[in-house]
Amino acid sequence: MHRRQFCVQLGASAAWLALLGVPLRPRGAMAQLAAPTGPDGLPSLPTFRGNAARSLQGLGAVPRSPRLRWSFTTGTHVETMSWGQRTWKGTGWSGQAAIAGGRVYVPGLDGVCYCRNADSGEPVWEARVGDSIKSSVCHWGDRLLFGSRDDNLHCVSAVDGSLLWSLSCGGKDVDSTPVAIGQRAWFGAEDTHVYCVDPDGTVLWRRPTGGSIESSPSVVDGRVYIGSYDGQLHCLGADDGSPLWRFPTGDDTDSSPVVVDGRVFVGCENGFLYCVDAETGARIWRFRAAAGVWGTPAVVAGRVYIGDDAGLLHCLAASDGAVIWRASLGSGTWASPTVVDGCVVIGDWDGRLHCLSASDGSSIWVRPHAGTYIVSSACIAGNRIYIGVRDGTFYCLEDGP
């Protein structure tokens, strides 16, 4: 897809990076679908945006003076293209780590899934696959799911990283982050299909859309919501993949749908952010951003936050899409905003990390990171911040004195 031509490896230089956050507190129907902790009582954020509705922002207190607790550097994967070579390292879009059982699972663009001790950063194991891992990691009981540019969905042991199975997906990339509930997991692939698999990798059903899929599915109340390159938001039955409705977004929809209060919020590369009825697919409202939308919106306490490729961050009323405030980042963004503890934190293409007030959009702090860019989302858990950068560094930060 065009993303491969768009993403250019920038020069590598060390970057120090922090991202703030605390729990998204349940409010009425916004109660989270995933438990905030696992059975061991440790923080658990098992997939991109935390739960099956893609609505969980983070868990724990916000470091107000973040300092480095530990870091490590990923390896490098060099790809030969028709026009030359591209170097992949760090974490990509969406690239959010998962956390469970005191371990952090990091998807590397070098083709390695890293397992690190969440407290010390010490390596536990590494699992290498055939190409870059652009998606986030989905923790599923005693196993992990993630897609790769080697055209497979991979399942590895969460205990030791051993490969349990791989599922070939039509010779196309798998950038979509799976979501798992019970004995089923759902994901999309660039072969245009939405898949449902069991823990052994058996395909229970497969449903084509009209275009390649990089959007990560949401699964709520027996329905799967997912965007596609065909310019449609698709709603399918979770049990059998039966089409329930389609909503025309008008362009490639890489943004992942967020389901809150019976509504689905999703962005689109044509610059629109849509709110549609989760039951019927009827449009409730739409908002036109200044440029394309690649990130996943954050829906928190009756507000919707989204960035665009023109470098604007928008805060809208979830009820009707009215603009509450907007702020300039100074550079475009594909990152998904993290909104916790009254802060909005988002990175941009010039390598700056912004922290703004969720209330009015005023700047709290900005950290420049020359020579790199930020497209990943942060994992916020246990009063710590886990985030990867495209220069190859993955950070864990906590509150300093």
C-alpha positions in Angstrom: 0.0 0.0 0.0 0.9 3.6 -0.2 2.1 3.6 3.4 5.2 1.7 2.3 6.1 4.4 -0.1 5.2 7.2 2.4 7.2 6.1 5.4 10.8 7.1 5.0 13.4 6.0 7.5 14.8 9.1 9.1 18.3 9.4 10.5 18.9 7.6 13.7 19.8 9.5 16.8 19.2 8.8 20.5 15.8 10.0 21.7 14.5 10.5 25.2 10.8 10.2 25.3 7.9 10.2 27.8 4.2 9.8 27.6 1.8 10.5 30.5 -1.4 8.7 31.5 -3.7 7.3 34.2 -6.8 5.2 34.0 -9.8 6.0 31.9 -12.4 5.9 34.6 -15.7 4.1 33.8 -18.7 6.5 33.4 -22.0 4.8 32.8 -21.9 2.8 29.6 -18.2 3.7 29.3 -17.3 1.0 31.8 -14.3 -1.0 30.4 -14.7 -4.4 28.8 -11.3 -5.5 30.1 -10.4 -5.9 33.7 -7.8 -3.3 34.9 -5.7 -6.1 36.4 -5.1 -9.7 35.7 -5.8 -12.6 38.1 -2.4 -12.0 39.7 -3.4 -8.4 40.6 -0.9 -6.9 38.3 -1.8 -4.2 35.6 -3.1 -5.7 32.4 -3.4 -3.9 29.1 -3.7 -6.9 26.7 -4.1 -5.2 23.3 -4.1 -1.9 21.4 -6.2 0.6 23.3 -6.6 -1.9 26.2 -9.9 -3.7 25.5 -12.2 -5.1 22.9 -13.9 -1.7 22.5 -10.5 0.1 21.9 -11.5 2.5 24.6 -9.1 1.9 27.5 -6.4 4.6 27.7 -4.3 3.4 30.5 -4.0 2.3 34.2 -2.2 3.9 37.1 -1.0 7.3 38.3 0.6 9.8 35.9 4.3 10.5 36.3 4.5 14.3 36.5 8.3 14.5 36.4 9.0 11.4 34.2 12.5 10.0 34.4 14.1 7.0 32.8 13.7 3.8 34.7 15.1 1.5 31.9 15.4 1.4 28.1 16.7 -0.9 25.4 17.4 -0.7 21.7 15.8 -2.9 19.1 17.7 -4.5 16.3 17.6 -3.4 12.6 15.8 -4.9 9.7 17.0 -3.8 6.2 14.6 -4.2 3.3 15.7 -4.0 -0.3 13.2 -2.1 -2.4 13.1 -1.3 -6.1 14.4 2.2 -5.4 17.0 1.2 -2.7 17.1 0.1 0.9 14.8 0.9 3.8 15.9 0.4 7.4 13.3 -0.6 10.0 13.9 -0.3 13.7 12.0 0.8 16.9 8.3 0.5 16.9 5.8 1.5 14.3 2.2 2.4 13.7 0.3 1.5 15.9 3.1 -0.3 17.8 1.7 -0.3 21.3 3.2 -2.7 23.8 1.0 -5.1 25.8 1.5 -5.6 29.6 0.4 -8.6 31.7 1.8 -10.6 34.5 4.6 -8.2 35.2 5.9 -8.5 31.6 5.9 -6.0 28.8 5.6 -7.4 25.2 7.1 -5.1 22.6 6.5 -5.4 18.8 9.7 -4.5 16.9 10.0 -3.3 13.4 13.1 -5.4 13.2 10.9 -8.5 13.2 11.3 -9.4 16.9 8.7 -9.5 19.6 10.5 -8.6 22.8 9.5 -9.8 26.3 10.9 -7.7 29.1 10.5 -7.6 32.8 8.1 -4.6 33.4 9.9 -3.5 36.5 13.6 -3.9 35.6 13.6 -4.1 31.8 15.7 -7.3 31.9 15.1 -9.5 28.9 12.9 -12.6 29.4 12.8 -13.9 25.8 12.8 -12.7 22.2 10.7 -14.2 19.3 11.9 -13.5 15.7 9.6 -13.7 12.7 10.1 -13.1 9.0 9.6 -9.4 8.7 8.7 -6.2 10.6 5.9 -6.2 13.2 3.9 -3.0 12.7 0.9 -4.0 14.7 0.5 -4.0 18.4 0.6 -7.2 20.5 -2.5 -9.0 21.7 -2.0 -11.0 24.9 -4.4 -14.0 24.9 -4.1 -16.1 28.0 -0.9 -18.0 27.8 -0.1 -16.8 24.2 0.5 -13.7 22.2 -0.9 -12.8 18.7 0.6 -10.3 16.3 0.8 -9.8 12.6 3.8 -9.2 10.4 4.9 -7.9 7.0 5.8 -11.5 6.3 2.1 -12.0 5.5 1.3 -14.1 8.6 -0.5 -13.8 11.9 1.8 -15.3 14.4 1.0 -17.0 17.7 3.8 -17.4 20.3 3.9 -18.6 23.8 3.7 -15.8 26.4 5.8 -17.9 28.7 8.9 -18.5 26.6 8.3 -17.0 23.1 8.2 -20.3 21.3 6.3 -20.3 18.1 2.9 -22.1 18.4 1.6 -21.5 15.0 1.5 -19.1 12.0 -1.4 -18.4 9.7 -0.7 -17.3 6.2 -3.0 -14.5 5.1 -3.1 -14.5 1.3 0.4 -13.2 0.7 -0.4 -9.8 2.1 0.8 -7.9 5.2 -1.0 -8.3 8.5 -0.8 -4.8 10.2 -4.1 -5.1 12.1 -3.9 -5.8 15.8 -6.0 -8.8 16.9 -8.5 -8.6 19.7 -9.4 -11.8 21.7 -12.4 -12.7 23.8 -12.8 -16.1 25.3 -11.9 -18.8 22.7 -12.0 -16.5 19.7 -9.8 -13.8 18.2 -10.5 -11.4 15.3 -8.2 -9.4 13.0 -8.0 -8.0 9.5 -5.4 -8.4 6.8 -4.3 -6.7 3.6 -5.7 -9.6 1.6 -9.0 -7.7 2.2 -10.4 -10.3 4.7 -11.6 -10.2 8.3 -10.6 -13.4 10.1 -11.9 -15.1 13.2 -9.6 -17.8 14.6 -9.5 -20.1 17.6 -6.5 -20.6 20.0 -5.1 -23.3 17.8 -5.1 -21.1 14.7 -8.1 -22.7 13.0 -10.0 -20.2 10.9 -13.5 -20.3 12.1 -14.7 -17.8 9.4 -13.2 -15.4 6.9 -15.1 -12.5 5.3 -13.9 -10.3 2.5 -14.2 -6.6 2.3 -13.6 -4.5 -0.8 -10.1 -3.5 0.1 -7.0 -4.2 2.2 -7.3 -3.8 6.0 -5.0 -2.1 8.4 -7.6 -1.1 10.9 -7.8 -3.0 14.1 -11.2 -4.5 14.9 -13.4 -3.7 17.9 -15.7 -6.4 19.2 -18.7 -5.4 21.3 -22.0 -7.1 21.9 -21.5 -9.8 19.4 -20.4 -7.5 16.6 -17.1 -6.8 14.9 -16.4 -3.2 13.7 -13.5 -2.6 11.3 -12.4 -0.2 8.6 -11.1 -1.0 5.1 -9.4 0.5 2.1 -12.7 0.2 0.3 -13.9 3.3 2.0 -16.3 1.5 4.3 -16.8 0.9 8.0 -17.9 -2.7 8.2 -20.1 -4.3 10.9 -20.1 -8.1 11.0 -21.5 -10.8 13.3 -18.8 -11.9 15.6 -20.0 -15.5 15.5 -20.1 -16.1 11.8 -18.9 -13.0 10.0 -22.3 -12.3 8.5 -22.5 -8.7 7.2 -24.8 -6.6 9.3 -24.2 -3.1 7.8 -21.7 -0.9 6.0 -21.1 2.8 6.5 -19.4 4.7 3.7 -16.4 6.7 5.0 -15.4 7.7 1.5 -11.7 6.8 1.7 -9.1 4.4 3.2 -10.1 3.8 6.8 -7.0 2.7 8.8 -8.2 4.2 12.1 -9.5 1.7 14.5 -13.2 2.0 15.5 -13.8 2.9 19.2 -17.2 1.8 20.6 -18.6 3.9 23.5 -22.2 4.3 24.7 -23.7 2.6 21.7 -21.7 4.7 19.2 -18.8 4.0 16.9 -16.1 6.6 16.4 -13.7 6.3 13.5 -11.4 8.5 11.5 -10.6 8.4 7.8 -7.8 9.4 5.4 -10.1 11.9 3.7 -10.0 13.9 6.9 -13.4 13.1 8.4 -14.1 11.7 11.8 -17.4 9.9 12.0 -19.8 9.0 14.8 -22.3 6.3 13.8 -24.9 4.3 15.6 -23.4 0.9 16.6 -26.7 -0.9 16.0 -27.8 0.5 12.7 -24.8 2.1 11.1 -26.7 5.4 10.7 -24.5 8.5 10.8 -25.0 10.6 13.9 -22.5 13.3 13.0 -19.3 13.9 11.2 -16.4 16.3 11.6 -14.0 17.5 9.0 -10.4 17.8 10.2 -7.7 19.9 8.4 -6.1 16.8 6.8 -6.2 13.0 6.8 -6.8 11.0 10.0 -4.7 7.9 10.5 -4.8 7.7 14.3 -7.5 6.1 16.5 -9.6 8.6 18.4 -9.6 8.7 22.2 -13.1 8.9 23.7 -13.0 10.0 27.3 -15.7 11.5 29.6 -17.9 12.8 26.8 -15.1 14.1 24.6 -13.4 12.9 21.5 -9.7 13.6 20.8 -8.0 13.1 17.4 -5.0 14.4 15.6 -4.6 15.0 11.8 -1.8 15.1 9.2 -1.9 18.9 9.1 -0.7 19.0 12.7 -3.9 19.9 14.5 -5.2 18.2 17.6 -9.0 18.4 17.9 -11.3 18.0 20.9 -14.9 17.5 20.1 -18.1 16.9 22.0 -19.0 13.2 21.8 -22.7 14.0 21.6 -22.7 16.1 18.4 -19.1 16.6 17.2 -19.0 20.3 18.1 -15.5 21.7 18.5 -14.5 22.3 22.1 -11.0 23.3 21.3 -8.2 22.7 18.8 -4.4 23.1 19.1 -1.5 23.2 16.7 1.2 20.6 17.0 3.3 22.2 14.3 3.7 19.0 12.4 1.4 16.2 11.1 0.7 13.1 13.1 -0.4 9.5 12.6 -0.1 8.7 16.3 -3.2 8.0 18.4 -3.7 10.4 21.3 -3.5 9.1 24.8 -5.9 11.0 27.1 -5.5 10.3 30.8 -5.4 12.3 34.1 -6.4 15.5 32.3 -3.7 15.3 29.7 -3.5 14.6 26.0 -0.2 13.2 24.9 0.7 12.7 21.2 3.8 12.6 19.0 4.3 14.1 15.6 6.3 13.6 12.4 9.0 16.1 13.5 9.8 14.0 16.6 8.2 16.2 19.1 6.1 14.8 22.0 3.3 17.0 23.1 1.5 17.1 26.4 -1.6 19.3 26.4 -4.4 20.0 28.8 -7.4 17.8 28.0 -9.6 20.6 29.3 -8.6 23.5 27.0 -5.7 22.3 24.8 -3.1 24.5 26.4 0.4 23.2 26.2 1.8 21.6 29.3 5.2 20.6 27.9 6.9 19.7 24.6 9.9 17.4 24.2 11.8 17.6 20.9 13.5 14.4 19.5 15.6 15.4 16.5 16.2 12.9 13.8 13.2 10.6 14.5 9.5 10.5 14.5 6.7 9.2 16.8 3.9 7.0 15.4 3.4 4.5 18.2 1.0 4.7 21.1 2.0 4.5 24.7 1.2 1.7 27.2 0.4 3.3 30.5 0.3 0.9 33.5 1.5 0.5 37.0 2.4 4.2 37.3 4.9 3.8 34.5 5.0 4.8 30.8 6.1 2.3 28.1 6.7 3.7 24.7 8.8 3.0 21.6 10.3 5.4 19.1 11.3 5.0 15.5 15.0 5.6 16.2 15.1 2.1 17.7 14.7 2.9 21.4 12.0 1.6 23.8 11.6 3.4 27.1 10.1 2.8 30.5 9.7 6.0 32.5 8.4 6.7 36.0 8.0 9.7 38.3 11.2 11.4 39.3 11.9 13.4 42.4 
